[in-house]
């Protein structure tokens, strides 16, 4: 059975790591549905949230292959764990004077924030589940979506425990090499 799988991958914060991780998926012909990368509270460590479509056997294969990459510190499959999943979207929507009140009402219903107001358009910010964002987009579509940017999913397992990352493998300092040398 195929389903969406969510991996949280802790990696060394070094140049080329994102390329190596995404190349693993490319080589195996696995499609990444969502990829989000950012810093963690630990210097030299970045956190990737990767959402892909795959069966249990594929998920185990992906996890094993991620661990083979030299800069990968830890992999968590949070698919079947209690976890919080959130996306962020910025949506620029047409909102001329005649429709502005309706667009603002829709934003309020979805708990979206108005972060920019222009004479002919508004930019809304919304965080939530993918379904919630899709719902807002569907309701705004008749007004005219001018532009949209989405972050992709970030996920965190519920509970008081944090994953342990062995600090001896983390190298926060990347030596700078002069170009051409």
C-alpha positions as CSV (number, residue, x, y, z in Angstrom):
1,X,0.0,0.0,0.0
2,X,1.4,3.4,-1.0
3,X,1.0,6.4,1.3
4,X,2.6,9.7,2.1
5,X,5.7,9.2,4.2
6,X,7.3,12.0,6.3
7,X,11.0,11.9,7.2
8,X,12.8,14.3,9.5
9,X,16.5,14.2,8.6
10,X,19.2,15.9,10.7
11,X,22.3,16.7,8.6
12,X,25.6,18.5,9.0
13,X,25.2,22.1,7.9
14,X,27.7,22.0,5.0
15,X,27.7,22.9,1.3
16,X,26.4,20.1,-1.0
17,X,24.4,18.2,1.6
18,X,21.0,19.1,0.1
19,X,22.3,18.1,-3.3
20,X,23.5,14.7,-2.0
21,X,20.1,14.0,-0.3
22,X,18.0,15.1,-3.3
23,X,20.3,13.1,-5.6
24,X,19.6,10.0,-3.6
25,X,15.9,10.4,-4.3
26,X,16.6,11.2,-8.0
27,X,18.8,8.1,-8.5
28,X,16.2,5.8,-7.0
29,X,13.4,7.5,-9.0
30,X,11.5,8.5,-5.8
31,X,9.4,11.7,-6.1
32,X,9.8,14.3,-3.3
33,X,6.4,15.8,-2.7
34,X,7.7,18.4,-0.2
35,X,11.1,19.3,1.0
36,X,11.8,21.9,3.7
37,X,15.2,22.7,5.2
38,X,16.3,25.0,8.0
39,X,18.6,25.5,10.9
40,X,18.2,23.8,14.3
41,X,19.0,25.0,17.8
42,X,22.3,23.1,17.5
43,X,25.1,24.9,15.7
44,X,26.2,23.1,12.6
45,X,23.1,21.0,12.3
46,X,20.3,21.5,9.8
47,X,16.9,19.8,9.7
48,X,15.2,18.5,6.6
49,X,11.5,17.5,6.4
50,X,11.0,15.3,3.4
51,X,7.5,14.1,2.3
52,X,7.4,11.4,-0.3
53,X,4.9,8.9,-1.6
54,X,5.9,5.3,-0.9
55,X,5.1,1.9,0.6
56,X,6.5,0.6,3.9
57,X,9.3,-1.3,2.0
58,X,10.3,1.8,0.1
59,X,10.3,3.9,3.2
60,X,12.7,1.5,4.9
61,X,14.9,1.6,1.8
62,X,15.0,5.4,1.8
63,X,15.8,5.5,5.5
64,X,18.7,3.0,5.1
65,X,20.1,4.9,2.1
66,X,19.9,8.2,3.8
67,X,22.0,6.8,6.6
68,X,24.7,5.8,4.1
69,X,25.2,9.5,3.2
70,X,28.2,10.8,5.1
71,X,26.6,14.1,6.3
72,X,23.4,12.5,7.6
73,X,23.3,12.4,11.4
74,X,19.9,11.0,12.2
75,X,16.7,10.0,10.3
76,X,13.3,9.7,11.8
77,X,10.2,8.4,10.0
78,X,7.4,10.3,11.7
79,X,4.7,8.9,9.4
80,X,3.1,6.7,12.0
81,X,4.0,8.7,15.1
82,X,2.0,11.4,16.9
83,X,3.4,14.5,15.2
84,X,2.5,18.0,14.3
85,X,2.7,18.8,10.5
86,X,2.5,22.4,9.3
87,X,2.8,24.3,6.0
88,X,3.1,28.0,5.4
89,X,1.8,29.8,2.4
90,X,1.8,33.4,1.2
91,X,-1.1,34.0,-1.2
92,X,-1.5,37.2,-3.2
93,X,-5.1,37.6,-4.2
94,X,-7.0,40.2,-6.2
95,X,-9.0,42.4,-3.8
96,X,-10.4,45.4,-5.5
97,X,-12.7,47.6,-3.5
98,X,-15.8,45.7,-4.5
99,X,-14.5,42.4,-3.3
100,X,-12.1,43.4,-0.5
101,X,-14.6,42.8,2.3
102,X,-15.4,39.3,1.1
103,X,-11.7,38.4,0.8
104,X,-11.0,39.7,4.3
105,X,-13.9,37.6,5.6
106,X,-12.5,34.5,4.0
107,X,-9.1,35.3,5.5
108,X,-10.7,35.6,9.0
109,X,-12.6,32.2,8.6
110,X,-9.3,30.5,7.7
111,X,-7.3,32.4,10.4
112,X,-5.1,33.8,7.7
113,X,-3.2,37.1,8.4
114,X,-3.2,40.0,6.0
115,X,0.4,41.0,5.7
116,X,0.3,43.4,2.8
117,X,-2.5,45.6,1.5
118,X,-2.4,47.2,-2.0
119,X,-4.9,49.1,-4.0
120,X,-5.8,46.0,-6.1
121,X,-4.4,43.0,-4.1
122,X,-3.8,41.6,-0.6
123,X,-1.1,39.2,0.5
124,X,-2.3,36.6,3.0
125,X,-0.2,34.4,5.3
126,X,-1.6,31.1,6.4
127,X,-0.1,28.3,8.5
128,X,-1.7,24.9,9.0
129,X,-2.2,21.6,7.5
130,X,-1.9,21.1,3.8
131,X,-5.7,20.5,3.6
132,X,-6.4,23.8,5.4
133,X,-4.2,25.7,2.9
134,X,-5.7,23.9,0.0
135,X,-9.1,24.9,1.3
136,X,-8.2,28.6,1.5
137,X,-6.8,28.5,-2.0
138,X,-9.9,26.9,-3.4
139,X,-12.1,29.6,-1.8
140,X,-9.8,32.4,-3.0
141,X,-9.5,31.1,-6.6
142,X,-12.7,32.8,-7.8
143,X,-11.3,36.2,-6.7
144,X,-8.1,35.7,-8.7
145,X,-4.9,34.3,-7.2
146,X,-2.1,36.4,-8.5
147,X,0.8,34.5,-7.0
148,X,1.4,31.9,-4.3
149,X,4.5,30.6,-2.4
150,X,4.4,27.5,-0.1
151,X,7.1,26.3,2.2
152,X,6.3,22.6,2.2
153,X,5.7,20.5,5.3
154,X,7.6,20.8,8.5
155,X,7.0,18.1,11.1
156,X,7.9,17.5,14.7
157,X,7.1,14.4,16.8
158,X,4.9,15.2,19.8
159,X,6.1,14.7,23.4
160,X,8.9,16.0,25.6
161,X,11.8,14.0,24.1
162,X,14.1,15.4,21.4
163,X,16.1,13.2,19.1
164,X,19.6,12.7,20.1
165,X,22.3,13.8,17.7
166,X,25.8,12.7,18.4
167,X,27.7,16.0,18.7
168,X,31.1,14.4,17.9
169,X,29.9,14.0,14.3
170,X,28.9,17.6,14.0
171,X,31.4,20.0,12.5
172,X,30.1,23.5,12.8
173,X,33.2,25.1,11.2
174,X,33.6,24.6,7.5
175,X,37.1,25.7,6.5
176,X,37.1,28.4,3.8
177,X,39.1,27.6,0.7
178,X,40.3,30.3,-1.6
179,X,38.9,30.1,-5.1
180,X,41.2,28.3,-7.5
181,X,43.3,26.9,-4.7
